Amino acid sequence: MKTLALATASVAFLAAAAGSALAAQQADGTVGSVTANTITFTNGQSFRLEHPNEALGFIPGDTVSVGYQNENGHPVALGVVRRPDPTKSSG
């Protein structure tokens, strides 16, 4: 539960850091594919990554939260954080 709170706080911080003039949003999902430029959920929703290092460490199957904003009608990730998989027991 601590990890989820930290992940949520991290996305909120990233969204706040983007500035109050931008309408930041959050999406939660399971990674279906990831490249240096894009992260795509299993539901087909995808986000452009402005920096290739944002994709490092994420693999298909990871449960993530993406803070993003729409730029010219396309979602652009402000930050991506891994969340605990709700289908797995924590002990």
Rosetta constraint file for C-alpha pairs under 8 A:
AtomPair CA 1 CA 5 HARMONIC 6.38 0.50
AtomPair CA 2 CA 6 HARMONIC 6.21 0.50
AtomPair CA 3 CA 7 HARMONIC 6.05 0.50
AtomPair CA 3 CA 83 HARMONIC 7.07 0.50
AtomPair CA 3 CA 84 HARMONIC 7.09 0.50
AtomPair CA 4 CA 8 HARMONIC 6.08 0.50
AtomPair CA 4 CA 83 HARMONIC 5.96 0.50
AtomPair CA 4 CA 84 HARMONIC 6.69 0.50
AtomPair CA 5 CA 9 HARMONIC 6.05 0.50
AtomPair CA 6 CA 10 HARMONIC 6.00 0.50
AtomPair CA 7 CA 11 HARMONIC 6.30 0.50
AtomPair CA 7 CA 65 HARMONIC 7.56 0.50
AtomPair CA 7 CA 81 HARMONIC 5.96 0.50
AtomPair CA 7 CA 82 HARMONIC 7.02 0.50
AtomPair CA 7 CA 83 HARMONIC 6.45 0.50
AtomPair CA 8 CA 12 HARMONIC 6.13 0.50
AtomPair CA 8 CA 65 HARMONIC 7.77 0.50
AtomPair CA 9 CA 13 HARMONIC 6.01 0.50
AtomPair CA 10 CA 14 HARMONIC 6.20 0.50
AtomPair CA 10 CA 81 HARMONIC 7.47 0.50
AtomPair CA 11 CA 15 HARMONIC 6.12 0.50
AtomPair CA 11 CA 26 HARMONIC 7.58 0.50
AtomPair CA 11 CA 65 HARMONIC 7.28 0.50
AtomPair CA 11 CA 66 HARMONIC 7.02 0.50
AtomPair CA 11 CA 67 HARMONIC 5.46 0.50
AtomPair CA 11 CA 79 HARMONIC 6.53 0.50
AtomPair CA 11 CA 80 HARMONIC 7.31 0.50
AtomPair CA 11 CA 81 HARMONIC 7.16 0.50
AtomPair CA 12 CA 16 HARMONIC 6.10 0.50
AtomPair CA 12 CA 67 HARMONIC 7.53 0.50
AtomPair CA 13 CA 17 HARMONIC 6.01 0.50
AtomPair CA 14 CA 18 HARMONIC 6.42 0.50
AtomPair CA 14 CA 67 HARMONIC 6.96 0.50
AtomPair CA 14 CA 78 HARMONIC 6.35 0.50
AtomPair CA 14 CA 79 HARMONIC 6.31 0.50
AtomPair CA 15 CA 19 HARMONIC 7.40 0.50
AtomPair CA 15 CA 24 HARMONIC 5.50 0.50
AtomPair CA 15 CA 25 HARMONIC 7.46 0.50
AtomPair CA 15 CA 67 HARMONIC 6.15 0.50
AtomPair CA 15 CA 68 HARMONIC 7.32 0.50
AtomPair CA 15 CA 78 HARMONIC 6.80 0.50
AtomPair CA 16 CA 20 HARMONIC 6.75 0.50
AtomPair CA 16 CA 24 HARMONIC 7.87 0.50
AtomPair CA 18 CA 22 HARMONIC 6.72 0.50
AtomPair CA 18 CA 24 HARMONIC 7.68 0.50
AtomPair CA 18 CA 78 HARMONIC 7.56 0.50
AtomPair CA 22 CA 69 HARMONIC 7.09 0.50
AtomPair CA 23 CA 69 HARMONIC 6.14 0.50
AtomPair CA 23 CA 70 HARMONIC 7.80 0.50
AtomPair CA 24 CA 67 HARMONIC 6.77 0.50
AtomPair CA 24 CA 68 HARMONIC 5.58 0.50
AtomPair CA 24 CA 69 HARMONIC 4.76 0.50
AtomPair CA 24 CA 70 HARMONIC 7.88 0.50
AtomPair CA 25 CA 67 HARMONIC 5.77 0.50
AtomPair CA 25 CA 68 HARMONIC 5.35 0.50
AtomPair CA 25 CA 69 HARMONIC 6.01 0.50
AtomPair CA 26 CA 65 HARMONIC 6.77 0.50
AtomPair CA 26 CA 66 HARMONIC 5.58 0.50
AtomPair CA 26 CA 67 HARMONIC 4.54 0.50
AtomPair CA 26 CA 68 HARMONIC 6.10 0.50
AtomPair CA 27 CA 65 HARMONIC 5.67 0.50
AtomPair CA 27 CA 66 HARMONIC 5.27 0.50
AtomPair CA 27 CA 67 HARMONIC 6.65 0.50
AtomPair CA 27 CA 68 HARMONIC 7.82 0.50
AtomPair CA 28 CA 63 HARMONIC 7.49 0.50
AtomPair CA 28 CA 64 HARMONIC 5.77 0.50
AtomPair CA 28 CA 65 HARMONIC 4.37 0.50
AtomPair CA 28 CA 66 HARMONIC 6.34 0.50
AtomPair CA 29 CA 41 HARMONIC 5.89 0.50
AtomPair CA 29 CA 42 HARMONIC 7.42 0.50
AtomPair CA 29 CA 43 HARMONIC 7.92 0.50
AtomPair CA 29 CA 63 HARMONIC 5.73 0.50
AtomPair CA 29 CA 64 HARMONIC 5.66 0.50
AtomPair CA 29 CA 65 HARMONIC 6.58 0.50
AtomPair CA 30 CA 41 HARMONIC 5.27 0.50
AtomPair CA 30 CA 42 HARMONIC 5.78 0.50
AtomPair CA 30 CA 60 HARMONIC 7.38 0.50
AtomPair CA 30 CA 61 HARMONIC 5.68 0.50
AtomPair CA 30 CA 62 HARMONIC 5.57 0.50
AtomPair CA 30 CA 63 HARMONIC 4.47 0.50
AtomPair CA 30 CA 64 HARMONIC 6.19 0.50
AtomPair CA 31 CA 39 HARMONIC 7.00 0.50
AtomPair CA 31 CA 40 HARMONIC 5.92 0.50
AtomPair CA 31 CA 41 HARMONIC 4.46 0.50
AtomPair CA 31 CA 42 HARMONIC 5.89 0.50
AtomPair CA 31 CA 58 HARMONIC 7.78 0.50
AtomPair CA 31 CA 59 HARMONIC 6.70 0.50
AtomPair CA 31 CA 60 HARMONIC 4.74 0.50
AtomPair CA 31 CA 61 HARMONIC 5.26 0.50
AtomPair CA 31 CA 62 HARMONIC 5.36 0.50
AtomPair CA 31 CA 63 HARMONIC 6.38 0.50
AtomPair CA 31 CA 64 HARMONIC 7.11 0.50
AtomPair CA 32 CA 39 HARMONIC 7.85 0.50
AtomPair CA 32 CA 40 HARMONIC 5.57 0.50
AtomPair CA 32 CA 41 HARMONIC 4.75 0.50
AtomPair CA 32 CA 42 HARMONIC 4.32 0.50
AtomPair CA 32 CA 43 HARMONIC 7.91 0.50
AtomPair CA 32 CA 44 HARMONIC 7.91 0.50
AtomPair CA 32 CA 59 HARMONIC 7.95 0.50
AtomPair CA 32 CA 60 HARMONIC 4.80 0.50
AtomPair CA 32 CA 61 HARMONIC 6.38 0.50
AtomPair CA 33 CA 39 HARMONIC 6.07 0.50
AtomPair CA 33 CA 40 HARMONIC 5.26 0.50
AtomPair CA 33 CA 41 HARMONIC 6.87 0.50
AtomPair CA 33 CA 42 HARMONIC 7.72 0.50
AtomPair CA 33 CA 59 HARMONIC 7.03 0.50
AtomPair CA 33 CA 60 HARMONIC 5.35 0.50
AtomPair CA 34 CA 38 HARMONIC 5.79 0.50
AtomPair CA 34 CA 39 HARMONIC 4.43 0.50
AtomPair CA 34 CA 40 HARMONIC 6.18 0.50
AtomPair CA 34 CA 55 HARMONIC 6.71 0.50
AtomPair CA 34 CA 58 HARMONIC 7.20 0.50
AtomPair CA 34 CA 59 HARMONIC 6.76 0.50
AtomPair CA 34 CA 60 HARMONIC 7.15 0.50
AtomPair CA 35 CA 39 HARMONIC 6.38 0.50
AtomPair CA 35 CA 55 HARMONIC 6.77 0.50
AtomPair CA 36 CA 49 HARMONIC 7.22 0.50
AtomPair CA 36 CA 51 HARMONIC 7.60 0.50
AtomPair CA 36 CA 52 HARMONIC 4.53 0.50
AtomPair CA 36 CA 53 HARMONIC 7.38 0.50
AtomPair CA 36 CA 54 HARMONIC 7.88 0.50
AtomPair CA 36 CA 55 HARMONIC 5.96 0.50
AtomPair CA 37 CA 48 HARMONIC 5.77 0.50
AtomPair CA 37 CA 49 HARMONIC 4.82 0.50
AtomPair CA 37 CA 50 HARMONIC 6.65 0.50
AtomPair CA 37 CA 51 HARMONIC 7.25 0.50
AtomPair CA 37 CA 52 HARMONIC 6.05 0.50
AtomPair CA 37 CA 55 HARMONIC 7.78 0.50
AtomPair CA 38 CA 46 HARMONIC 6.69 0.50
AtomPair CA 38 CA 47 HARMONIC 5.60 0.50
AtomPair CA 38 CA 48 HARMONIC 4.62 0.50
AtomPair CA 38 CA 49 HARMONIC 5.29 0.50
AtomPair CA 38 CA 55 HARMONIC 7.82 0.50
AtomPair CA 39 CA 46 HARMONIC 5.62 0.50
AtomPair CA 39 CA 47 HARMONIC 5.47 0.50
AtomPair CA 39 CA 48 HARMONIC 6.75 0.50
AtomPair CA 39 CA 49 HARMONIC 7.14 0.50
AtomPair CA 39 CA 55 HARMONIC 7.27 0.50
AtomPair CA 40 CA 44 HARMONIC 6.15 0.50
AtomPair CA 40 CA 45 HARMONIC 5.69 0.50
AtomPair CA 40 CA 46 HARMONIC 4.06 0.50
AtomPair CA 40 CA 47 HARMONIC 6.42 0.50
AtomPair CA 41 CA 45 HARMONIC 5.33 0.50
AtomPair CA 41 CA 46 HARMONIC 6.13 0.50
AtomPair CA 46 CA 75 HARMONIC 7.37 0.50
AtomPair CA 47 CA 68 HARMONIC 7.74 0.50
AtomPair CA 47 CA 74 HARMONIC 7.59 0.50
AtomPair CA 47 CA 75 HARMONIC 5.17 0.50
AtomPair CA 47 CA 76 HARMONIC 5.30 0.50
AtomPair CA 47 CA 77 HARMONIC 5.72 0.50
AtomPair CA 48 CA 74 HARMONIC 7.75 0.50
AtomPair CA 48 CA 75 HARMONIC 6.39 0.50
AtomPair CA 48 CA 76 HARMONIC 4.73 0.50
AtomPair CA 48 CA 77 HARMONIC 5.96 0.50
AtomPair CA 49 CA 54 HARMONIC 6.68 0.50
AtomPair CA 49 CA 55 HARMONIC 7.54 0.50
AtomPair CA 49 CA 76 HARMONIC 6.24 0.50
AtomPair CA 49 CA 77 HARMONIC 5.55 0.50
AtomPair CA 49 CA 78 HARMONIC 7.95 0.50
AtomPair CA 50 CA 54 HARMONIC 7.92 0.50
AtomPair CA 50 CA 76 HARMONIC 7.37 0.50
AtomPair CA 50 CA 77 HARMONIC 7.36 0.50
AtomPair CA 52 CA 56 HARMONIC 7.44 0.50
AtomPair CA 54 CA 79 HARMONIC 7.24 0.50
AtomPair CA 54 CA 80 HARMONIC 7.02 0.50
AtomPair CA 58 CA 62 HARMONIC 6.58 0.50
AtomPair CA 58 CA 82 HARMONIC 7.96 0.50
AtomPair CA 62 CA 82 HARMONIC 6.91 0.50
AtomPair CA 62 CA 83 HARMONIC 7.85 0.50
AtomPair CA 62 CA 85 HARMONIC 7.52 0.50
AtomPair CA 63 CA 82 HARMONIC 5.95 0.50
AtomPair CA 63 CA 83 HARMONIC 5.40 0.50
AtomPair CA 63 CA 84 HARMONIC 6.65 0.50
AtomPair CA 63 CA 85 HARMONIC 5.78 0.50
AtomPair CA 64 CA 80 HARMONIC 6.72 0.50
AtomPair CA 64 CA 81 HARMONIC 5.53 0.50
AtomPair CA 64 CA 82 HARMONIC 4.36 0.50
AtomPair CA 64 CA 83 HARMONIC 5.06 0.50
AtomPair CA 65 CA 80 HARMONIC 5.82 0.50
AtomPair CA 65 CA 81 HARMONIC 5.43 0.50
AtomPair CA 65 CA 82 HARMONIC 6.50 0.50
AtomPair CA 65 CA 83 HARMONIC 6.77 0.50
AtomPair CA 66 CA 77 HARMONIC 6.33 0.50
AtomPair CA 66 CA 78 HARMONIC 7.35 0.50
AtomPair CA 66 CA 79 HARMONIC 5.83 0.50
AtomPair CA 66 CA 80 HARMONIC 4.58 0.50
AtomPair CA 66 CA 81 HARMONIC 6.63 0.50
AtomPair CA 67 CA 77 HARMONIC 5.82 0.50
AtomPair CA 67 CA 78 HARMONIC 5.28 0.50
AtomPair CA 67 CA 79 HARMONIC 5.28 0.50
AtomPair CA 67 CA 80 HARMONIC 6.46 0.50
AtomPair CA 68 CA 75 HARMONIC 6.13 0.50
AtomPair CA 68 CA 76 HARMONIC 5.33 0.50
AtomPair CA 68 CA 77 HARMONIC 4.26 0.50
AtomPair CA 68 CA 78 HARMONIC 4.95 0.50
AtomPair CA 68 CA 79 HARMONIC 7.04 0.50
AtomPair CA 69 CA 75 HARMONIC 5.55 0.50
AtomPair CA 69 CA 76 HARMONIC 5.49 0.50
AtomPair CA 69 CA 77 HARMONIC 6.71 0.50
AtomPair CA 69 CA 78 HARMONIC 7.14 0.50
AtomPair CA 70 CA 74 HARMONIC 5.15 0.50
AtomPair CA 70 CA 75 HARMONIC 4.35 0.50
AtomPair CA 70 CA 76 HARMONIC 5.99 0.50
AtomPair CA 71 CA 75 HARMONIC 6.25 0.50
AtomPair CA 71 CA 76 HARMONIC 6.59 0.50
